[in-house]
Amino acid sequence: MKDDYWPNSDFLGMVANDEVPLAGSDAAEHNLRLLIAFTRDPDVSNRDWATMLLSQQEIDTPEVRQALLAAAEDPDVDVRAEALEGLAQRDKELARPLVERELGRDECGYGAFQAALTIAHPSLLDGLRKWAGQFEETWWNSLVEDALTACQLRDAPSD
């Protein structure tokens, strides 16, 4: 992602800058509904940012989960990855088959590897092995290695 990558929506910029509340009042609930609506916006930068911002919230409602599940099916790899990261933080078992599927694709976003690290399940090992050492950036490769290690530790027999 470019350093200057920013959503086209001013509202999403305000959410990113913590200028609008998303919980605790009727106005905040309205803001949360608007944020969820942006996860379906025609503009990919808005969908990507809205999904990332929603994923980062501690709010866990059926509406939030449904929005993240829908975003996990987005045509854009980065939107899907953000959604998977948010789902993994809320419900590892719900997210696991979606992350497994994502790791098997030809393109995979950063959040998918973060989700794999969070889930740390042996079923993700094959998908992660495919990506080991495949990136030019060492930090990407380190994340994949960390996720592999977490999944392998979970797969290791206990004494």
KERO-934998 format. One record per atom (N, C-alpha, C): z, y, x; residue in three letters. Coordinates in steps of 0.001 Angstrom, whole numbers, padded with zeros to 6 digits, always signed. Layout:
N
ZYXALA/...
end
This chain:
159
+000000-001164+000834MET/+000000+000000+000000MET/+000000+001242+000890MET/-000781+002230+000554LYS/-000844+003467+001327LYS/+000440+004266+001142LYS/+000804+005020+002166ASP/+002015+005832+002097ASP/+001943+006887+000999ASP/+000740+007364+000698ASP/+000589+008420-000291ASP/+000217+007880-001672ASP/+000343+006600-001871TYR/+000010+005969-003148TYR/+001032+006385-004191TYR/+000571+007002-005248TRP/+001440+007531-006285TRP/+000769+007299-007627TRP/+001540+007097-008699PRO/+000905+006878-010003PRO/+000233+008158-010500PRO/-000736+008004-011369ASN/-001393+009155-011974ASN/-000549+009797-013065ASN/+000443+009087-013576SER/+001303+009596-014641SER/+002464+010413-014071SER/+002624+011626-014580ASP/+003768+012450-014181ASP/+005087+011801-014612ASP/+005093+011169-015793PHE/+006296+010495-016273PHE/+006755+009434-015282PHE/+005834+008618-014797LEU/+006200+007568-013842LEU/+006719+008170-012543LEU/+006160+009295-012139GLY/+006668+009993-010963GLY/+008098+010448-011174GLY/+008403+010914-012395MET/+009769+011334-012697MET/+010714+010136-012715MET/+010267+008996-013235VAL/+011096+007786-013202VAL/+011358+007393-011746VAL/+010312+007420-010939ALA/+010453+007039-009529ALA/+011425+007954-008795ALA/+011485+009209-009204ASN/+012386+010181-008570ASN/+013745+010257-009265ASN/+014033+009296-010140ASP/+015303+009252-010879ASP/+015565+010524-011675ASP/+014509+011083-012253GLU/+014644+012311-013028GLU/+014774+012064-014527GLU/+014557+010824-014959VAL/+014696+010499-016381VAL/+015560+009241-016508VAL/+016501+009254-017444PRO/+017340+008073-017647PRO/+016588+007001-018422PRO/+016950+005745-018187LEU/+016345+004618-018891LEU/+017361+003817-019691LEU/+018618+004203-019644ALA/+019672+003503-020389ALA/+020795+004478-020694ALA/+021507+004194-021808GLY/+022701+004953-022114GLY/+022587+005957-023242GLY/+021393+006157-023779SER/+021234+007095-024900SER/+019950+006757-025649SER/+019785+007368-026818ASP/+018546+007164-027575ASP/+017343+007668-026793ASP/+017501+008823-026141ALA/+016403+009375-025340ALA/+016056+008431-024181ALA/+017071+007855-023571ALA/+016837+006925-022462ALA/+016121+005671-022955ALA/+016504+005172-024129GLU/+015826+004003-024691GLU/+014368+004306-024993GLU/+014108+005536-025436HIS/+012721+005971-025645HIS/+011966+005960-024308HIS/+012613+006459-023265ASN/+011997+006454-021928ASN/+011702+005031-021464ASN/+012624+004112-021727LEU/+012408+002719-021337LEU/+011209+002143-022087LEU/+011105+002419-023377ARG/+009948+001944-024148ARG/+008650+002531-023595ARG/+008686+003790-023181LEU/+007503+004423-022591LEU/+007161+003758-021252LEU/+008165+003481-020460LEU/+007938+002783-019185LEU/+007302+001422-019436LEU/+007817+000689-020409ILE/+007251-000614-020753ILE/+005807-000456-021200ILE/+005512+000566-021984ALA/+004130+000794-022440ALA/+003194+001045-021264ALA/+003687+001720-020227PHE/+002851+001981-019056PHE/+002495+000707-018285PHE/+003232-000380-018498THR/+002861-001640-017832THR/+001548-002188-018391THR/+001070-001622-019499ARG/-000195-002030-020118ARG/-001238-000911-020064ARG/-000996+000108-019271ASP/-001885+001269-019192ASP/-003250+000881-018618ASP/-004321+001515-019069PRO/-005644+001223-018497PRO/-005747+001557-016998PRO/-004970+002526-016536ASP/-005003+002951-015130ASP/-004155+001990-014298ASP/-004775+001346-013322VAL/-004063+000335-012535VAL/-002903+000930-011744VAL/-003022+002174-011267SER/-001899+002764-010524SER/-000694+002936-011443SER/-000946+003299-012688ASN/+000156+003421-013635ASN/+000769+002062-013961ASN/-000072+001032-014166ARG/+000469-000317-014436ARG/+001292-000823-013261ARG/+000772-000613-012064ASP/+001447-001078-010861ASP/+002808-000391-010712ASP/+002835+000909-010805TRP/+004087+001647-010659TRP/+005055+001331-011783TRP/+004549+001288-013014ALA/+005432+001003-014149ALA/+006060-000378-014005ALA/+005274-001345-013580THR/+005794-002705-013416THR/+006806-002748-012283THR/+006520-002061-011187MET/+007467-002012-010075MET/+008773-001349-010517MET/+008662-000213-011191LEU/+009859+000502-011628LEU/+010666-000317-012630LEU/+009982-000986-013533LEU/+010666-001838-014499LEU/+011342-003008-013798LEU/+010670-003591-012834SER/+011228-004718-012082SER/+012509-004340-011351SER/+012579-003105-010894GLN/+013724-002653-010109GLN/+014948-002315-010959GLN/+014767-002207-012260GLN/+015882-001856-013138GLN/+016828-003050-013306GLN/+018084-002758-013529GLU/+019047-003817-013821GLU/+019022-004191-015297GLU/+018222-003509-016058ILE/+018104-003756-017495ILE/+017415-005102-017710ILE/+018030-005949-018517ASP/+017462-007261-018806ASP/+017540-007506-020313ASP/+016474-007162-020979THR/+016379-007353-022428THR/+015163-008237-022711THR/+015069-008786-023908PRO/+013865-009554-024248PRO/+012585-008724-024099PRO/+012658-007435-024416GLU/+011470-006572-024280GLU/+011067-006400-022816GLU/+012050-006244-021953VAL/+011757-006105-020526VAL/+011154-007400-019994VAL/+011739-008515-020330ARG/+011205-009803-019866ARG/+009792-010031-020391ARG/+009555-009700-021661GLN/+008220-009889-022234GLN/+007198-009009-021523GLN/+007578-007778-021210ALA/+006672-006883-020483ALA/+006362-007437-019093ALA/+007372-007970-018421LEU/+007150-008540-017090LEU/+006306-009810-017166LEU/+006549-010634-018182LEU/+005719-011839-018358LEU/+004257-011454-018605LEU/+004031-010441-019415ALA/+002659-009986-019668ALA/+002037-009433-018391ALA/+002809-008666-017624ALA/+002296-008096-016377ALA/+002012-009180-015338ALA/+002707-010308-015421ALA/+002452-011424-014500ALA/+001070-012029-014730ALA/+000413-011657-015829GLU/-000944-012131-016139GLU/-001989-011052-015882GLU/-001594-009924-015322ASP/-002499-008797-015092ASP/-003636-009189-014146ASP/-004816-008606-014312PRO/-005903-008903-013381PRO/-005661-008362-011960PRO/-004771-007384-011818ASP/-004512-006790-010506ASP/-003413-007557-009768ASP/-003677-007936-008538VAL/-002747-008737-007740VAL/-001413-008031-007516VAL/-001437-006720-007319ASP/-000198-005996-007052ASP/+000668-005885-008295ASP/+000055-005694-009447VAL/+000813-005655-010697VAL/+001484-007006-010927VAL/+000714-008083-010751ARG/+001295-009427-010927ARG/+002469-009641-009984ARG/+002305-009230-008740ALA/+003353-009442-007741ALA/+004624-008685-008102ALA/+004487-007448-008558GLU/+005662-006669-008968GLU/+006373-007350-010137GLU/+005579-007845-011081ALA/+006161-008526-012241ALA/+006916-009781-011822ALA/+006346-010537-010910LEU/+006994-011775-010463LEU/+008313-011488-009761LEU/+008327-010429-008990GLU/+009577-010077-008310GLU/+010663-009739-009332GLU/+010304-008979-010353GLY/+011272-008636-011396GLY/+011725-009838-012201GLY/+010802-010734-012500LEU/+011166-011947-013236LEU/+012088-012841-012414LEU/+011797-012979-011135ALA/+012620-013827-010267ALA/+014049-013307-010182ALA/+014212-012003-010211GLN/+015554-011424-010163GLN/+016320-011701-011456GLN/+015600-011849-012553ARG/+016242-012047-013851ARG/+016430-013516-014214ARG/+015447-014348-013871ASP/+015475-015754-014286ASP/+014590-016571-013342ASP/+015208-017186-012351LYS/+014453-017922-011334LYS/+013608-019040-011923LYS/+014151-019772-012881GLU/+013406-020896-013452GLU/+012217-020434-014294GLU/+012359-019326-014965LEU/+011247-018760-015719LEU/+010135-018315-014776LEU/+010515-017723-013666ALA/+009543-017179-012719ALA/+008892-018239-011829ALA/+009611-019320-011574ARG/+009153-020298-010570ARG/+007728-020807-010785ARG/+007335-021302-011964PRO/+005956-021796-012099PRO/+004920-020684-011971PRO/+005288-019472-012337LEU/+004361-018345-012208LEU/+004160-017985-010739LEU/+005236-018032-009969VAL/+005138-017757-008527VAL/+004353-018867-007845VAL/+004609-020091-008236GLU/+003875-021225-007675GLU/+002368-021054-007908GLU/+002008-020675-009111ARG/+000597-020429-009430ARG/+000035-019282-008585ARG/+000814-018211-008459GLU/+000349-017033-007711GLU/+000115-017367-006244GLU/+001002-018165-005658LEU/+000850-018538-004247LEU/-000407-019372-004021LEU/-000915-020000-005047GLY/-002120-020810-004937GLY/-003410-020020-005087GLY/-003305-018743-005385ARG/-004505-017911-005546ARG/-005082-017511-004190ARG/-006250-016894-004233ASP/-006908-016432-003009ASP/-006331-015126-002479ASP/-005599-014436-003313GLU/-005001-013157-002936GLU/-003586-013139-003497GLU/-002652-012629-002707CYS/-001256-012674-003127CYS/-000574-011380-002690CYS/+000175-010763-003593GLY/+000860-009515-003294GLY/+002257-009724-002727GLY/+002758-008694-002088TYR/+004055-008709-001426TYR/+005176-009194-002341TYR/+005204-008712-003569GLY/+006263-009081-004501GLY/+006315-010567-004807GLY/+005177-011240-004723ALA/+005163-012691-004958ALA/+005950-013414-003865ALA/+005846-012934-002643PHE/+006608-013541-001543PHE/+008090-013192-001659PHE/+008377-011971-002117GLN/+009766-011594-002374GLN/+010351-012490-003463GLN/+009555-012743-004501ALA/+010007-013620-005585ALA/+010262-015031-005063ALA/+009375-015524-004214ALA/+009553-016861-003643ALA/+010845-016926-002827ALA/+011132-015871-002091LEU/+012374-015817-001311LEU/+013590-015829-002237LEU/+013521-015103-003322THR/+014619-015060-004296THR/+014821-016419-004956THR/+013728-017059-005337ILE/+013804-018340-006042ILE/+014242-019462-005110ILE/+013691-019473-003898ALA/+014061-020451-002865ALA/+014062-021885-003401ALA/+012926-022304-003930HIS/+012816-023654-004492HIS/+011775-024458-003707HIS/+012033-025733-003451PRO/+011104-026568-002682PRO/+009691-026645-003272PRO/+009553-026459-004564SER/+008217-026529-005171SER/+007294-025414-004677SER/+007846-024410-004015LEU/+007044-023291-003518LEU/+006571-023498-002083LEU/+007043-024564-001447LEU/+006732-024774-000027LEU/+005233-024869+000258LEU/+004501-025667-000491ASP/+003064-025820-000226ASP/+002327-024491-000344ASP/+002632-023751-001390GLY/+001990-022454-001568GLY/+002324-021491-000449GLY/+003570-021478-000015LEU/+003967-020593+001080LEU/+003335-021001+002407LEU/+003238-022296+002652ARG/+002631-022763+003916ARG/+001205-022264+004056ARG/+000508-022171+002948LYS/-000874-021665+002948LYS/-000946-020251+003526LYS/+000105-019470+003324TRP/+000100-018064+003729TRP/+000755-017817+005084TRP/+001402-018819+005655ALA/+002123-018641+006919ALA/+001175-018182+008024ALA/+001507-017070+008656GLY/+000734-016532+009770GLY/-000609-015937+009403GLY/-000875-015707+008138GLN/-002194-015245+007705GLN/-002358-013724+007685GLN/-001321-012981+007965PHE/-001383-011528+007845PHE/-001411-010857+009209PHE/-002078-009716+009279GLU/-002103-008928+010517GLU/-000750-008274+010780GLU/-000078-007879+009692GLU/+001212-007198+009813GLU/+002322-008229+010014GLU/+003114-008025+011056THR/+004180-008980+011355THR/+005232-009024+010258THR/+005482-007911+009577TRP/+006500-007886+008531TRP/+006092-008748+007345TRP/+004788-008834+007052TRP/+004325-009739+005989TRP/+004588-011182+006402TRP/+004186-011504+007628ASN/+004392-012871+008116ASN/+005872-013220+008170ASN/+006716-012254+008517SER/+008168-012492+008548SER/+008699-012797+007159SER/+008194-012094+006150LEU/+008628-012356+004780LEU/+008228-013761+004352LEU/+007017-014161+004671VAL/+006563-015513+004326VAL/+007437-016541+005038VAL/+007727-016322+006291GLU/+008582-017249+007046GLU/+009992-017300+006459GLU/+010527-016151+006070ASP/+011850-016126+005446ASP/+011855-016924+004137ASP/+010800-016758+003347ALA/+010704-017501+002083ALA/+010573-018995+002353ALA/+009768-019360+003346LEU/+009634-020774+003716LEU/+010986-021354+004125LEU/+011701-020631+004953THR/+013010-021097+005413THR/+013963-021282+004240THR/+013986-020321+003318ALA/+014873-020420+002159ALA/+014532-021634+001305ALA/+013253-021886+001126CYS/+012834-023047+000321CYS/+013134-024357+001048CYS/+012980-024372+002362GLN/+013268-025570+003139GLN/+014759-025870+003148GLN/+015586-024829+003226LEU/+017032-025034+003192LEU/+017459-025625+001863LEU/+016827-025201+000807ARG/+017143-025728-000517ARG/+016685-027173-000635ARG/+015643-027514+000139ASP/+015086-028876+000092ASP/+015821-029845+001011ASP/+016597-029283+001952ALA/+017284-030118+002938ALA/+018387-030960+002272ALA/+018524-032204+002693PRO/+019605-033022+002140PRO/+020957-032473+002566PRO/+021906-032524+001675SER/+023242-032032+002005SER/+024069-033180+002580SER/+024994-032813+003451ASP/+025844-033822+004096ASP/+026963-034284+003198ASP/
end
